[in-house]
Every structure is written in C-alpha cells, then in structure tokens.
Amino acid sequence: MSLKNVREKIVQKANDIPEEILTQWDRWYVEKNYKKNKLYKLLFFLREKGADLNKFFDQEIKESKQKKDG
C-alpha cells in the first residue's frame, strides 16, 4: 500500500493538509519517495524491533493537548 493511499484514508484531500506542514510539491514528493526517507527508515526499523509507536505518539499528543489547555 502506498503512502498516498494511507494518507487518503486519513485526509481525503491533499489540500486539507495545512500549507505550513507541506507544500503541494512536498506532498507529491513524499508520497512517491517516502521509502528513501531516513525518518521512514528509522520508524520502520523501530516498528520491526517491536516498538509501540502508536502508544508513544498517543502519549505525545495527550501531553501536547494538556499543555495547550492548561
């Protein structure tokens, strides 16, 4: 499954991604070449070794929301 297909399940339109995160060209490049990306390779390696990345990111999101609220 390509990154584009995964992204489309989460964000229907590429234009819904805020411009400060990715420009249109960046979206296209990342969706076509993500397997060459060092961050992708690192996350893939960690996941292969059994790291629970979802739990980690869920915790980071929770802490970020708490900082914004309080």
C-alpha positions as CSV (number, residue, x, y, z in Angstrom):
1,M,0.0,0.0,0.0
2,S,1.4,3.4,-0.9
3,L,1.7,6.3,1.4
4,K,-0.8,8.2,-0.8
5,N,-3.4,5.5,-0.1
6,V,-2.8,5.6,3.6
7,R,-3.0,9.4,3.6
8,E,-6.2,9.4,1.7
9,K,-7.8,7.2,4.3
10,I,-7.0,9.8,7.0
11,V,-7.1,13.1,5.0
12,Q,-9.4,12.8,2.0
13,K,-8.0,15.8,0.1
14,A,-4.3,16.6,-0.1
15,N,-5.3,20.3,0.1
16,D,-6.7,19.7,3.6
17,I,-3.1,19.3,4.9
18,P,-2.0,22.8,6.2
19,E,0.4,24.6,3.9
20,E,2.8,25.2,6.8
21,I,3.3,21.4,7.1
22,L,3.8,20.5,3.4
23,T,3.6,22.4,0.1
24,Q,1.9,20.7,-2.8
25,W,5.2,19.6,-4.3
26,D,6.4,18.3,-0.9
27,R,3.2,16.1,-0.7
28,W,3.8,14.7,-4.1
29,Y,7.5,14.0,-3.5
30,V,6.9,12.4,-0.1
31,E,4.1,10.2,-1.4
32,K,6.3,9.0,-4.3
33,N,9.6,8.7,-2.4
34,Y,8.8,8.0,1.2
35,K,10.8,4.7,1.3
36,K,14.0,6.7,0.8
37,N,13.3,9.0,3.7
38,K,15.5,8.5,6.7
39,L,12.7,9.1,9.2
40,Y,10.6,6.4,7.4
41,K,13.5,4.0,7.6
42,L,14.0,4.8,11.4
43,L,10.3,4.4,12.2
44,F,10.2,1.2,10.1
45,F,13.3,-0.2,12.0
46,L,11.8,0.6,15.4
47,R,8.5,-0.9,14.5
48,E,10.2,-4.0,13.2
49,K,12.0,-4.4,16.5
50,G,8.7,-4.2,18.4
51,A,8.4,-0.6,19.4
52,D,4.9,0.5,20.1
53,L,4.9,3.8,18.1
54,N,1.2,4.4,18.4
55,K,1.4,4.4,22.2
56,F,4.3,6.8,22.0
57,F,2.6,9.2,19.7
58,D,-0.7,9.0,21.6
59,Q,1.2,10.0,24.8
60,E,2.9,12.9,23.0
61,I,-0.5,14.1,21.6
62,K,-2.1,13.8,25.1
63,E,0.7,15.8,26.7
64,S,0.6,18.4,23.9
65,K,-3.2,18.9,24.5
66,Q,-2.7,19.2,28.2
67,K,-0.1,22.0,27.6
68,K,-2.5,23.9,25.4
69,D,-5.4,23.6,27.8
70,G,-3.6,24.4,31.0
